[in-house]
Amino acid sequence: MAGDGEGGGGALSFSVASVVEDVLQQHGNRLKDLDLESRKAEEAASRRYEAAGWLRKTVGVVAAKDLPAEPSEEEFRLGLRSGIILCNAINKVHPGAVPKVVESPCDAALIPDGAALSAFQYFENVRNFLVAVQEMGIPTFEASDLEQGGKSARIVNSVLALKSYGEWKQAGGNGVWKFGGNVKPSAVVSAKTFVRKNSEPFTNSLSRNLSLNEKSLSTIATELETNKMQPNSGSLSMLVRAVLLDKKPEEVPTLVESVLNKVVEEFEHRIASQYDLMKTTGKDTSVSQGNKFVVKSASVVKKNEDKMVTLMKKEECSYRNHVANEELKNKTLKHQMIFDEQQRDIEELRQTIHTAKAGMQFMQMKFHEEFSNLGMHVHGLARAASSYHKVLEENRKLYNQVQDLKGELLHRK
């Protein structure tokens, strides 16, 4: 690398790759620190909301009117400062834990120092609560934590411990109660770390001693110009992707501009620092050569800046393509799901049509059978009717014959 002051080594004590990687790592570390702080704040807020919700549920929303459901640290502290909610809550969990609770100042307006008396009475509430929880083996806090600047986390921890104790009692109180304390978030994602390759740490690059007695400014300028930015593409790509990870598309241009500005500032700072060092040690170098060095250095900075812009734009384009591909995959998946659902509906419709068709065929067959049976029945009735007419005709003939015989008999007599 162009930083070793031995033999024909380069005069630069750093490479452009090291500058880029240092800036990306510092930027990534700041983002990770901010993310960690954000997660810690979210966890603290979640625990505070849980404590407030339990208190409101335990003593009632009306009694806990001074405590919002999702309070800020200041609202949480102010809501509990009188000790009324805390004492009522512990009496719900452990009846008689605080025998006397000062609900409100008695005729405070008629007493000259009524405000002071009220504050003293409220302090009695807090003190009685702290004594009670200490006797029960529940984590406590300082009364000063309820004042401005106090540690609300200890108050939250004590309330959640009281909640845990109450749940343990409701479950039967079997065994020995033990509070787990502050629970770390289970979904804390470990930050990715990256190992720098073919680059030098920032402190080493600034502390390296240069042998400028044997080198002229013109030689340094030439080496600076020939010291091309040849970063390990894999390492830089990993760092760039780490910085762009989980960023919204609209945030990428601003982030890229910020990183590029920091790269240029850091590179110019290192060159200026090294140039100042060279000015103090290079007594035999002319002013014109120094100017030439500065001009060439600025030229190299410009070229490296252009290369970094190109690299970051490529990464930005790659990131946008990745986002577009993911969106396309999601759309394709949704379309496939809709298509599969339509196919199932079509198959169900086919089954319904097939069942209806089979039912119609069965009904048609039964209709033909009934019609055939009806025809046979009608045919039988027709034959019966024909036989009836024959019998009727024969009866008529017999009747006529009988009448004739009667007439003949009467005539003979």
C-alpha positions, 0 to 999 in steps of 0.5 A: 500500500502507498504508505510504507516509507521504505525503498520505493514505497509511496509517500501517502500515509493512507489510501482512498480506500481506507478513508472511504471505509473509515467514513462508512464504518463511523457512519454505520456505527453512529446509525447503530448507536442511534438504533440501539438508543431508539430500541432502549427508549422504546423498551423503556416506554413499553415498560412505562406504558405497561406499569401505567396500564396496570395501575389504571386497571388496578385502582380504576380509571377514575382514581387514576385520572392523573395518570394517562394510559401512555404517559411520558416520563414527566407525566408518569412522575407527576401522576404518581408524585402524590403517592395516592395511586401507589398506595391504593394499588398496593392495598389492592394487592396486599390489603392493609399494607398502607393503613391510611392513605391521604386522598386529598388535602383537608381544607388546604385553602383555609390553612395558611401553609396548606400547600406545604401541608399537602406536600407533607401529607403526600410525602407520607403516602410515598414513604408509607408505600416505600416502607410497605414494598420493602417489607414485602421484598419488592424492589423500591425506589427513592422518593426523590425519583418522583421529583424532577430529574429523578430516575423514572425507570426505578419507579417503573421497575417497582410498579412492575414488581408489584404487578408480578407479586399481585399476579403471583398471589392471584395464582395461589402464592405457591412457592417463593415469589421472585421478581425477574427485574429488568427484562432485556428485549428478546428481539434485539438484533445484533449489529453487523460488524465488518472487518476492514481489508487492505486498508489501515486504521485511521489512527495508524494512518495519522501517526505513521512517520514519513521519511521526507528527507529522501523524497521531494514534493514533486515525487510525492505529488506524482505518487499521489496521482498514481495512487489510484483508489483501488478499494476492496470492492467486496469490503466496500460493497458490504459497508455501503450495503450496511449503511443503506440497509433498512433505509427507505428509497427516499432517504437514500439520496440524502444519505449518499450525499452526506456520506460523500461529503464526509468522505471528501472532508476526511480525505481533504483533512488527511491530505492537509495534515500530511501536507503540513507535516511535509512542509515542516520537514521538506526544507529543500522543496521550492514553493512552486513544487508545493503549489504543484503538489496542492494542485495535483492533490486537489486533482486526485481528490476530485478524481477520487470524489468522482469515483466515489460518486460513481460507486455510491450511485451504482450501489444506490441503483443496485439498492433501488433495483433490489427494492423494485425486484422485491416489490415485483416479487410481492406483486407477482406473489399476490397475483399468483395467490389471486390466480390460485384462488380463482382457480379454486373457485372455478373448480368449485363451480365445476363441481357444483355444475357437475352435481347439478347436471347429475341431479337433473339427469337423475330427475329426468330418469325418475320422470321417465319411469313415473311417466312410463308407470303412469302410461301403464296404469292408464292403459290398465284403466282403459282395458278395465273401462273397455271390459266394463262397457262389454259387461254393461252391454251384455247386462243390457242384452240380458235385461232386455231378454228378461223383459221379453220373457216377462212380457211373453209370460204375461201374455200367455196368462 
